[in-house]
Amino acid sequence: MATLYRVTPALLKRGIEHVCYEYANLISAAHWDLHGQAPWRTHCDDAFLLGYRKMRDFLMRHKRSERRSAELPDILAGDYLPSGFIRAWDLPTWEKEWQTEMDKQLAHITFEREKEWNHLKWIPTLESEMRTAWAAFLNSVIDTAHKTEFASQLASCQAKPGFNGLTL
């Protein structure tokens, strides 16, 4: 059995900043992926997909990663939800169409990169799916201090250059 990672109130508060930063970057990458110019628009593809992969793990994983019989300090949505909470969101397009493919395309150089990525087709669908799951997650957070910190951190992200005008 793995040694459990001890999550403290201070870690939870600090974790909100990291989660909101990743979510804001994901939404910004989606925007610039669709509205940016080549060649840097292509970099937004990778930023979006990597960000999506990270946010998917945050929203969907039930357990922290382990290494050498110890839990790693992964931040999970469940850290901010009531004990026994049953997740009411999913990411079906990602799970069905891209999870396995992106494991190959983002994390490994492999001969098995068969599926072609078309940002014009997939970004709108995946962004919408993530926004829906994110909203459901935020609505499920019941701790007032956490709710307030999520709102504060999202507002902080939105105020940064490159994010103004984007709805997070």
Helices and strands as residue ranges (DSSP letters): H 9-35, H 40-60, E 66-67, E 70-71, G 77-80, H 92-93, I 94-98, H 99-107, H 119-140, H 144-158
